[in-house]
Amino acid sequence: MIYSSIVTRPTYIETTCKTALNRVRGMPFAWSLNPYRGCTHGCHYCYARATHPYVGFDADEEFATKIVVKTNLPEVLRRELARPSWTGERIAIGTATDAYQPCEGRYRLTRRALEALLERRNPVGIVTKSTLIVRDLDLLAALAAVAPVSVYLTVTTLDPGLWRLVEPGTPPPRQRLAIVRRLNEAGIPTGVLVAPVLPGIIDGAAALDALAAAAAAHGARSFGASPLRLAPLVKEHYLGFVAATFPDLLPRYERAFTGVNAPRPYQDGLEARVARVRARHGLVERQRRPAFAAIAPPPIPPPAPARRQLALGL
């Protein structure tokens, strides 16, 4: 496996879906919506890599190059929203793919889904790394005027070199921050998520402080972070990436991630560090718990206890 900063030209596999809405349990939201499977952003840490084998592709290169497109999703969604049993619960968009990855410019499935949600005044939350979301500012602003709406732009680093290494197919971080400002100015509550925080790579105090400062400077309504999780398949891919790009860190990752999660002391330390930078930059009053900041991967066995704690900062 070659961990390149250049994303191979993707192939799009058009298909139809029987359902648009997915029931979710154990999360702050009950329903999710994903117009695509796979993502050309190609983030090496992405938990959704573990879902790609469900559609017959691997969790490595094919996750970013074999994209499944649910061409009839907006029509199916309209039928589901029209059911008498539908109670207008909040729907999370972007839980297993980025709904605004580049192919959305061609297929417009997310936009058409938003049109259906606006017709029903249905609450929605969106997480994305894409600047393409600004195309739908009109729909999001109209929906935000009649129903609860929240948007979160994920920004994991401001360092251009690290950005290209870990998120090879995404827009530049500062372009994403500019979108945070534009959406908030249009009345669409928008925050910044550092998700996930990569131990030893982008979890230093200075890096987190810079991210919080940038979020505040761009008018973010909230600032949150979540630690790295390494589910099966995601773990193998990500540790291969670490071995190829940060080989000195590999032994520490192998000691710390004997299960899915980093050790609890690391998680607690990270939470405290994020709270400090949030307070330092005046984001405390604006902070609300993101509707789905810590999106979970598919069900997995409980993690084994770590043999050795991973120190904050790795």
One Martini backbone bead per residue (centre of mass of N, CA, C, O) as a GRO file, in nm:
protein
  314
    1MET     BB    1   0.093   0.038   0.026
    2ILE     BB    2   0.044   0.373  -0.087
    3TYR     BB    3   0.097   0.694   0.080
    4SER     BB    4  -0.045   0.937  -0.087
    5SER     BB    5  -0.118   1.284  -0.174
    6ILE     BB    6  -0.242   1.144  -0.427
    7VAL     BB    7  -0.544   1.107  -0.584
    8THR     BB    8  -0.706   0.886  -0.745
    9ARG     BB    9  -0.907   0.838  -0.988
   10PRO     BB   10  -1.235   0.797  -0.975
   11THR     BB   11  -1.511   0.571  -0.934
   12TYR     BB   12  -1.857   0.554  -1.030
   13ILE     BB   13  -2.132   0.385  -0.864
   14GLU     BB   14  -2.442   0.334  -0.970
   15THR     BB   15  -2.737   0.334  -0.759
   16THR     BB   16  -2.991   0.199  -0.556
   17CYS     BB   17  -3.227   0.262  -0.293
   18LYS     BB   18  -3.457   0.167  -0.036
   19THR     BB   19  -3.315   0.363   0.168
   20ALA     BB   20  -3.223   0.672   0.333
   21LEU     BB   21  -3.276   0.611   0.624
   22ASN     BB   22  -3.086   0.561   0.928
   23ARG     BB   23  -3.076   0.384   1.204
   24VAL     BB   24  -2.967   0.506   1.528
   25ARG     BB   25  -2.759   0.398   1.804
   26GLY     BB   26  -2.592   0.557   2.069
   27MET     BB   27  -2.661   0.855   1.982
   28PRO     BB   28  -2.748   1.204   1.945
   29PHE     BB   29  -2.886   1.050   1.704
   30ALA     BB   30  -3.138   0.863   1.506
   31TRP     BB   31  -3.052   0.977   1.211
   32SER     BB   32  -2.927   0.903   0.881
   33LEU     BB   33  -2.746   1.046   0.583
   34ASN     BB   34  -2.609   0.883   0.271
   35PRO     BB   35  -2.544   0.937  -0.066
   36TYR     BB   36  -2.268   0.792  -0.009
   37ARG     BB   37  -1.989   0.564  -0.071
   38GLY     BB   38  -1.730   0.683   0.018
   39CYS     BB   39  -1.417   0.898  -0.024
   40THR     BB   40  -1.206   1.136  -0.183
   41HIS     BB   41  -1.053   1.253   0.062
   42GLY     BB   42  -0.876   1.017   0.207
   43CYS     BB   43  -0.866   0.985   0.503
   44HIS     BB   44  -0.664   0.790   0.710
   45TYR     BB   45  -0.870   0.799   0.980
   46CYS     BB   46  -1.134   0.697   0.875
   47TYR     BB   47  -1.401   0.518   1.003
   48ALA     BB   48  -1.555   0.452   0.721
   49ARG     BB   49  -1.369   0.233   0.608
   50ALA     BB   50  -1.519  -0.010   0.754
   51THR     BB   51  -1.778   0.003   0.540
   52HIS     BB   52  -1.678  -0.074   0.246
   53PRO     BB   53  -1.699  -0.392   0.248
   54TYR     BB   54  -2.017  -0.395   0.231
   55VAL     BB   55  -1.970  -0.312  -0.102
   56GLY     BB   56  -1.690  -0.475  -0.205
   57PHE     BB   57  -1.457  -0.300  -0.072
   58ASP     BB   58  -1.187  -0.159   0.038
   59ALA     BB   59  -1.020   0.037   0.307
   60ASP     BB   60  -0.831   0.173   0.117
   61GLU     BB   61  -0.813   0.284  -0.189
   62GLU     BB   62  -1.123   0.222  -0.255
   63PHE     BB   63  -1.251   0.432  -0.065
   64ALA     BB   64  -1.135   0.679  -0.269
   65THR     BB   65  -1.219   0.528  -0.575
   66LYS     BB   66  -1.501   0.381  -0.481
   67ILE     BB   67  -1.808   0.531  -0.555
   68VAL     BB   68  -2.121   0.530  -0.419
   69VAL     BB   69  -2.435   0.612  -0.588
   70LYS     BB   70  -2.757   0.729  -0.477
   71THR     BB   71  -2.968   0.834  -0.715
   72ASN     BB   72  -3.266   0.799  -0.542
   73LEU     BB   73  -3.261   0.934  -0.259
   74PRO     BB   74  -3.456   1.182  -0.267
   75GLU     BB   75  -3.715   1.017  -0.332
   76VAL     BB   76  -3.704   0.832  -0.085
   77LEU     BB   77  -3.708   1.053   0.127
   78ARG     BB   78  -3.985   1.171   0.064
   79ARG     BB   79  -4.142   0.918   0.140
   80GLU     BB   80  -4.044   0.901   0.437
   81LEU     BB   81  -4.143   1.190   0.527
   82ALA     BB   82  -4.459   1.116   0.448
   83ARG     BB   83  -4.500   0.947   0.675
   84PRO     BB   84  -4.699   0.918   0.951
   85SER     BB   85  -4.454   0.810   1.142
   86TRP     BB   86  -4.313   1.069   1.101
   87THR     BB   87  -4.165   1.311   1.356
   88GLY     BB   88  -3.911   1.502   1.288
   89GLU     BB   89  -3.633   1.414   1.327
   90ARG     BB   90  -3.314   1.433   1.348
   91ILE     BB   91  -3.066   1.466   1.084
   92ALA     BB   92  -2.767   1.312   0.985
   93ILE     BB   93  -2.505   1.445   0.778
   94GLY     BB   94  -2.204   1.261   0.747
   95THR     BB   95  -2.135   0.958   0.887
   96ALA     BB   96  -2.010   0.777   0.606
   97THR     BB   97  -1.971   1.051   0.454
   98ASP     BB   98  -1.919   1.311   0.232
   99ALA     BB   99  -2.181   1.503   0.102
  100TYR     BB  100  -1.941   1.724  -0.028
  101GLN     BB  101  -1.804   1.589  -0.226
  102PRO     BB  102  -1.724   1.648  -0.550
  103CYS     BB  103  -1.970   1.479  -0.681
  104GLU     BB  104  -2.197   1.675  -0.584
  105GLY     BB  105  -2.168   1.874  -0.823
  106ARG     BB  106  -2.311   1.659  -1.014
  107TYR     BB  107  -2.553   1.508  -0.847
  108ARG     BB  108  -2.713   1.669  -0.608
  109LEU     BB  109  -2.823   1.501  -0.358
  110THR     BB  110  -2.801   1.689  -0.114
  111ARG     BB  111  -2.970   1.919  -0.220
  112ARG     BB  112  -3.230   1.751  -0.268
  113ALA     BB  113  -3.257   1.669   0.027
  114LEU     BB  114  -3.288   1.957   0.140
  115GLU     BB  115  -3.549   2.020  -0.007
  116ALA     BB  116  -3.713   1.804   0.144
  117LEU     BB  117  -3.657   1.913   0.432
  118LEU     BB  118  -3.780   2.193   0.389
  119GLU     BB  119  -4.071   2.106   0.327
  120ARG     BB  120  -4.072   1.970   0.640
  121ARG     BB  121  -3.903   2.116   0.856
  122ASN     BB  122  -3.634   1.951   0.912
  123PRO     BB  123  -3.402   1.863   1.112
  124VAL     BB  124  -3.036   1.934   1.095
  125GLY     BB  125  -2.706   1.780   1.053
  126ILE     BB  126  -2.362   1.880   0.961
  127VAL     BB  127  -2.065   1.716   0.834
  128THR     BB  128  -1.764   1.878   0.698
  129LYS     BB  129  -1.477   1.953   0.460
  130SER     BB  130  -1.644   2.122   0.253
  131THR     BB  131  -1.692   2.409   0.044
  132LEU     BB  132  -1.958   2.324  -0.114
  133ILE     BB  133  -2.177   2.407   0.096
  134VAL     BB  134  -2.215   2.706  -0.006
  135ARG     BB  135  -2.416   2.642  -0.235
  136ASP     BB  136  -2.649   2.581   0.010
  137LEU     BB  137  -2.715   2.845   0.164
  138ASP     BB  138  -3.013   2.894   0.093
  139LEU     BB  139  -3.133   2.634   0.219
  140LEU     BB  140  -3.009   2.656   0.504
  141ALA     BB  141  -3.133   2.930   0.576
  142ALA     BB  142  -3.429   2.849   0.539
  143LEU     BB  143  -3.422   2.616   0.747
  144ALA     BB  144  -3.313   2.781   0.996
  145ALA     BB  145  -3.587   2.958   1.009
  146VAL     BB  146  -3.778   2.669   1.080
  147ALA     BB  147  -3.525   2.496   1.197
  148PRO     BB  148  -3.299   2.299   1.327
  149VAL     BB  149  -2.949   2.391   1.264
  150SER     BB  150  -2.628   2.226   1.195
  151VAL     BB  151  -2.277   2.304   1.147
  152TYR     BB  152  -1.960   2.123   1.069
  153LEU     BB  153  -1.625   2.196   1.043
  154THR     BB  154  -1.348   2.014   0.964
  155VAL     BB  155  -1.035   2.084   1.154
  156THR     BB  156  -0.710   1.937   1.219
  157THR     BB  157  -0.522   2.151   1.058
  158LEU     BB  158  -0.287   2.428   0.960
  159ASP     BB  159  -0.078   2.249   0.832
  160PRO     BB  160   0.006   2.194   0.511
  161GLY     BB  161   0.167   1.928   0.533
  162LEU     BB  162  -0.031   1.764   0.708
  163TRP     BB  163  -0.279   1.791   0.541
  164ARG     BB  164  -0.171   1.634   0.288
  165LEU     BB  165  -0.118   1.368   0.441
  166VAL     BB  166  -0.410   1.309   0.596
  167GLU     BB  167  -0.596   1.497   0.362
  168PRO     BB  168  -0.558   1.476   0.031
  169GLY     BB  169  -0.884   1.554  -0.077
  170THR     BB  170  -0.900   1.832   0.058
  171PRO     BB  171  -0.955   2.130   0.151
  172PRO     BB  172  -0.824   2.388   0.274
  173PRO     BB  173  -0.850   2.492   0.594
  174ARG     BB  174  -0.893   2.806   0.542
  175GLN     BB  175  -1.138   2.764   0.360
  176ARG     BB  176  -1.319   2.640   0.574
  177LEU     BB  177  -1.318   2.883   0.767
  178ALA     BB  178  -1.456   3.078   0.570
  179ILE     BB  179  -1.726   2.918   0.575
  180VAL     BB  180  -1.800   2.963   0.865
  181ARG     BB  181  -1.855   3.262   0.834
  182ARG     BB  182  -2.068   3.258   0.606
  183LEU     BB  183  -2.281   3.088   0.752
  184ASN     BB  184  -2.320   3.265   1.003
  185GLU     BB  185  -2.399   3.527   0.845
  186ALA     BB  186  -2.664   3.354   0.733
  187GLY     BB  187  -2.782   3.193   1.002
  188ILE     BB  188  -2.584   2.934   1.032
  189PRO     BB  189  -2.498   2.720   1.262
  190THR     BB  190  -2.134   2.718   1.308
  191GLY     BB  191  -1.863   2.494   1.351
  192VAL     BB  192  -1.569   2.340   1.501
  193LEU     BB  193  -1.382   2.040   1.428
  194VAL     BB  194  -1.155   1.813   1.593
  195ALA     BB  195  -1.178   1.530   1.373
  196PRO     BB  196  -0.943   1.382   1.474
  197VAL     BB  197  -0.706   1.344   1.717
  198LEU     BB  198  -0.359   1.302   1.659
  199PRO     BB  199  -0.127   1.141   1.808
  200GLY     BB  200   0.178   1.319   1.779
  201ILE     BB  201   0.069   1.529   1.543
  202ILE     BB  202  -0.220   1.716   1.649
  203ASP     BB  203  -0.198   1.751   2.001
  204GLY     BB  204  -0.073   2.003   2.060
  205ALA     BB  205  -0.105   2.299   2.218
  206ALA     BB  206  -0.044   2.488   1.977
  207ALA     BB  207  -0.238   2.360   1.771
  208LEU     BB  208  -0.504   2.390   1.934
  209ASP     BB  209  -0.484   2.693   1.977
  210ALA     BB  210  -0.487   2.772   1.677
  211LEU     BB  211  -0.765   2.651   1.613
  212ALA     BB  212  -0.929   2.816   1.817
  213ALA     BB  213  -0.848   3.092   1.711
  214ALA     BB  214  -0.960   3.051   1.425
  215ALA     BB  215  -1.250   2.995   1.502
  216ALA     BB  216  -1.302   3.266   1.642
  217ALA     BB  217  -1.217   3.453   1.397
  218HIS     BB  218  -1.466   3.297   1.223
  219GLY     BB  219  -1.730   3.270   1.415
  220ALA     BB  220  -1.767   3.032   1.584
  221ARG     BB  221  -2.017   2.857   1.776
  222SER     BB  222  -1.805   2.616   1.799
  223PHE     BB  223  -1.572   2.387   1.988
  224GLY     BB  224  -1.436   2.068   1.903
  225ALA     BB  225  -1.330   1.730   2.012
  226SER     BB  226  -1.182   1.409   1.909
  227PRO     BB  227  -1.060   1.111   1.941
  228LEU     BB  228  -0.903   0.855   1.830
  229ARG     BB  229  -1.021   0.576   1.631
  230LEU     BB  230  -0.949   0.205   1.591
  231ALA     BB  231  -1.085   0.015   1.394
  232PRO     BB  232  -1.123  -0.227   1.214
  233LEU     BB  233  -0.919  -0.152   0.925
  234VAL     BB  234  -0.844   0.127   1.017
  235LYS     BB  235  -0.596   0.043   1.174
  236GLU     BB  236  -0.431  -0.081   0.945
  237HIS     BB  237  -0.421   0.169   0.772
  238TYR     BB  238  -0.311   0.382   0.973
  239LEU     BB  239  -0.051   0.229   1.059
  240GLY     BB  240   0.064   0.231   0.775
  241PHE     BB  241   0.085   0.536   0.758
  242VAL     BB  242   0.271   0.576   1.000
  243ALA     BB  243   0.504   0.394   0.899
  244ALA     BB  244   0.550   0.580   0.635
  245THR     BB  245   0.553   0.889   0.793
  246PHE     BB  246   0.582   0.801   1.132
  247PRO     BB  247   0.786   0.569   1.247
  248ASP     BB  248   0.847   0.664   1.546
  249LEU     BB  249   0.530   0.622   1.637
  250LEU     BB  250   0.445   0.325   1.609
  251PRO     BB  251   0.513   0.192   1.888
  252ARG     BB  252   0.315   0.374   2.047
  253TYR     BB  253   0.058   0.290   1.908
  254GLU     BB  254   0.078  -0.016   1.965
  255ARG     BB  255   0.064   0.021   2.276
  256ALA     BB  256  -0.207   0.192   2.294
  257PHE     BB  257  -0.372   0.033   2.047
  258THR     BB  258  -0.517  -0.254   2.151
  259GLY     BB  259  -0.767  -0.110   2.071
  260VAL     BB  260  -0.975   0.144   1.978
  261ASN     BB  261  -0.873   0.319   2.213
  262ALA     BB  262  -0.740   0.537   2.387
  263PRO     BB  263  -0.642   0.598   2.675
  264ARG     BB  264  -0.805   0.753   2.926
  265PRO     BB  265  -0.587   0.961   3.011
  266TYR     BB  266  -0.568   1.085   2.732
  267GLN     BB  267  -0.860   1.174   2.696
  268ASP     BB  268  -0.872   1.355   2.949
  269GLY     BB  269  -0.637   1.542   2.868
  270LEU     BB  270  -0.762   1.641   2.605
  271GLU     BB  271  -1.018   1.765   2.722
  272ALA     BB  272  -0.872   1.972   2.897
  273ARG     BB  273  -0.719   2.116   2.672
  274VAL     BB  274  -0.967   2.208   2.510
  275ALA     BB  275  -1.100   2.371   2.738
  276ARG     BB  276  -0.874   2.583   2.759
  277VAL     BB  277  -0.881   2.694   2.464
  278ARG     BB  278  -1.176   2.770   2.466
  279ALA     BB  279  -1.155   2.979   2.695
  280ARG     BB  280  -0.925   3.159   2.579
  281HIS     BB  281  -1.128   3.219   2.305
  282GLY     BB  282  -1.439   3.251   2.387
  283LEU     BB  283  -1.611   2.956   2.341
  284VAL     BB  284  -1.792   2.879   2.585
  285GLU     BB  285  -2.066   3.031   2.537
  286ARG     BB  286  -2.096   2.899   2.239
  287GLN     BB  287  -2.093   2.622   2.345
  288ARG     BB  288  -2.213   2.317   2.206
  289ARG     BB  289  -2.313   2.017   2.175
  290PRO     BB  290  -2.263   1.828   1.932
  291ALA     BB  291  -2.477   1.626   1.762
  292PHE     BB  292  -2.207   1.465   1.600
  293ALA     BB  293  -1.890   1.459   1.691
  294ALA     BB  294  -1.896   1.132   1.775
  295ILE     BB  295  -1.880   0.924   1.541
  296ALA     BB  296  -1.956   0.599   1.493
  297PRO     BB  297  -1.874   0.307   1.416
  298PRO     BB  298  -1.923   0.012   1.377
  299PRO     BB  299  -1.974  -0.247   1.547
  300ILE     BB  300  -1.759  -0.353   1.818
  301PRO     BB  301  -1.554  -0.479   2.014
  302PRO     BB  302  -1.429  -0.444   2.301
  303PRO     BB  303  -1.161  -0.317   2.431
  304ALA     BB  304  -0.857  -0.369   2.524
  305PRO     BB  305  -0.637  -0.322   2.749
  306ALA     BB  306  -0.381  -0.129   2.793
  307ARG     BB  307  -0.037  -0.175   2.847
  308ARG     BB  308   0.011   0.141   2.782
  309GLN     BB  309   0.034   0.458   2.822
  310LEU     BB  310  -0.050   0.754   2.649
  311ALA     BB  311   0.088   1.035   2.626
  312LEU     BB  312   0.035   1.349   2.610
  313GLY     BB  313   0.166   1.404   2.281
  314LEU     BB  314   0.349   1.137   2.245
   0.00000   0.00000   0.00000
